Amino acid sequence: MAYKISVEKAKTSKLGEVDFSNLPFGKYFADHMFIADYYDGEWRDCRIVPFADFSLHPATSGIHYGQSLFEGMKAERDPDGNPILFRPLKNLERLNLSADRMAMPELPEEIFIDAIDQLLTLDKDWVPDTPDSSLYLRPFMFATEKAVGIKVAENYRFCIFSCPVGAYYSKPVKVFVQDTYVRAFPGGVGYAKAAGNYGGVMKPMREVQKLGYDQILWLDGIHHRYLQEIGTMNIFAIIDGVLVTPSLQQGTILDGVTRDSMIQLARSEGYTVEERDLPIDELLNAHKEGKLEDMFGTGTAATIAPIALFHYQGTDYTLPEVEKRTVSNKLKTRYFAIRAGKAEDVFNWVHHVPVDAYANI
């Protein structure tokens, strides 16, 4: 089926209201957004419209019963100033994996890529060119059934908006290893980017932030022993020269695009990478023996964030100075160079937006 996207351009741009030298994360929004609605078993009414509020029925089922998911992506400028995306099909793959788990309809690749290409063509001037900045894209989907009652909805809305952003973390992160609350269990929805996964962590996150920590490093829900993920990132540790990250096999951890990219980059550079269970005791022993060389988180918003320390059961465990972390700094430099189109894209990760093809929209 061919999907045609109609376009309504904003009459005036808000671009002049933004200070691109000072970009807080997620506070400014570009001029346009994409919307498609799903009903009668098909995606319909694909359209780009000026960024604006939704009008929703009070009984919209996505609000009541949690059929809601989202993705996160970033657009950069290539050396010629044109917008590029990093691994968008990987985001689509994960979006549809999440949709399957939440009993929501799959989104066709044609809609996803065409919508993003046309949005970025219209709003290309919103892609920052200042250091540590990018245009963050937020694709999301939610059930729009106008009825109260627990059942799989038949109607949905998919939308993409964007916002220019600076760095998510401005300094190395301090994490609190959580062994009281639980984020996910095997058989649950931990691997899906479902909205409810984030709602459930707000209270414990507020508690640890009051104690002076930035984020929670979750342990598994059964043994409270094995590292899972941080609220905004996947976790990596370098132990005695080996890059270790928790395995995805239990279905409790998000399959991060940056995580997967980091694994591929590290292996291509000749480093040993292990995807396996990582018990907190191993981390503590490695720290005690001086073998815990590095810890960092990876995520679309956070990119590659060094961890300054982790707290566990009353004790802070400090990590080496960031400037002395050879491996993660080398991988981070190469990752950013590829993502910005400034290094050879040997993995075929970069998607160049065909702005010339949509010059007349």
ZIKACOR-V461108 format. One record per backbone hydrogen bond with DSSP energy under -1.0 kcal/mol. NH is the residue of the N-H (numbers start at 1). CO is the residue of the C=O. E is the energy in kcal/mol with one decimal. If there is no record, write none. Layout:
<<NH;CO;E> <NH;CO;E>>
This chain:
<<6;46;-2.1> <8;48;-2.8> <17;14;-1.9> <18;15;-1.6> <22;19;-1.8> <30;162;-2.5> <33;49;-2.4> <34;160;-2.5> <35;47;-2.9> <36;158;-2.4> <37;44;-2.3> <38;156;-3.2> <39;42;-2.1> <42;39;-1.5> <44;37;-3.6> <47;35;-2.5> <48;6;-2.9> <49;33;-2.5> <51;31;-2.9> <60;57;-2.1> <61;145;-2.2> <62;143;-1.5> <63;60;-1.3> <64;60;-1.0> <65;61;-3.2> <68;66;-2.1> <69;141;-2.5> <70;193;-2.1> <71;139;-2.7> <73;137;-2.0> <75;135;-2.8> <76;84;-2.3> <78;82;-3.0> <81;78;-2.6> <84;76;-2.3> <85;351;-2.8> <87;349;-3.0> <91;87;-1.2> <92;88;-2.1> <93;89;-2.4> <94;90;-1.9> <95;91;-2.6> <96;92;-2.5> <97;93;-1.7> <98;94;-2.6> <99;95;-2.5> <100;96;-2.2> <101;97;-1.8> <102;98;-1.9> <103;100;-1.3> <104;99;-3.4> <112;108;-2.0> <113;109;-2.8> <114;110;-1.9> <115;111;-2.5> <116;112;-1.9> <117;113;-2.8> <118;114;-2.5> <119;115;-2.5> <120;116;-2.7> <121;117;-1.6> <122;118;-2.3> <123;119;-2.7> <126;123;-2.0> <127;124;-1.5> <133;130;-1.2> <134;165;-2.0> <135;75;-2.4> <136;163;-2.8> <137;73;-2.8> <138;161;-3.0> <140;159;-2.5> <141;69;-2.3> <142;157;-2.0> <143;67;-2.1> <144;155;-2.6> <147;59;-1.1> <147;145;-1.2> <156;38;-1.7> <157;142;-2.5> <158;36;-3.0> <159;140;-2.6> <160;34;-1.9> <161;138;-1.2> <163;136;-2.5> <165;134;-3.0> <166;23;-1.0> <173;306;-2.7> <175;309;-2.3> <176;215;-2.4> <177;311;-3.1> <178;217;-2.1> <188;185;-2.1> <191;251;-1.2> <192;189;-1.5> <194;192;-1.2> <195;68;-2.2> <197;194;-1.3> <198;195;-1.4> <199;195;-1.6> <200;196;-1.8> <202;199;-1.1> <205;201;-2.1> <206;202;-2.4> <207;203;-2.0> <208;204;-2.0> <209;205;-2.2> <210;206;-1.6> <212;209;-1.2> <213;208;-2.2> <214;174;-2.7> <215;174;-1.4> <217;176;-2.4> <218;229;-2.4> <220;226;-1.7> <227;278;-2.8> <228;218;-2.7> <230;233;-2.3> <231;216;-1.1> <234;298;-2.7> <236;296;-2.4> <237;244;-2.4> <238;294;-2.6> <239;242;-2.5> <240;291;-2.8> <242;239;-1.8> <243;272;-2.6> <244;237;-3.5> <245;274;-2.3> <251;248;-1.9> <256;254;-1.8> <260;256;-2.4> <261;257;-2.1> <262;258;-2.6> <263;259;-2.1> <264;260;-2.1> <265;261;-2.6> <266;262;-2.7> <267;263;-2.3> <268;264;-2.0> <269;265;-1.4> <270;267;-1.3> <271;266;-2.4> <274;243;-2.9> <276;245;-1.6> <280;225;-2.9> <283;279;-1.4> <284;280;-2.4> <285;281;-2.6> <286;282;-2.4> <287;283;-2.2> <288;284;-2.4> <289;285;-2.2> <290;287;-1.0> <291;286;-2.7> <292;286;-1.2> <293;238;-2.1> <293;291;-1.4> <294;238;-1.0> <296;236;-1.9> <297;305;-2.8> <298;234;-1.9> <299;303;-2.1> <303;299;-2.5> <305;297;-2.6> <307;295;-2.6> <308;173;-2.6> <309;173;-1.1> <310;317;-1.9> <311;175;-2.4> <312;315;-2.6> <315;312;-1.3> <317;310;-3.0> <319;308;-2.6> <324;321;-1.4> <325;322;-1.9> <326;324;-1.3> <329;325;-1.6> <330;326;-2.0> <331;327;-2.5> <332;328;-2.6> <333;329;-2.1> <334;330;-1.9> <335;331;-2.7> <336;332;-2.5> <337;333;-1.8> <338;334;-2.3> <339;335;-2.6> <340;336;-1.7> <341;338;-1.7> <342;337;-3.0> <346;344;-1.5> <348;345;-1.3> <351;85;-3.0> <353;83;-1.9> <355;353;-2.2> <359;356;-1.2> <361;358;-1.7>>
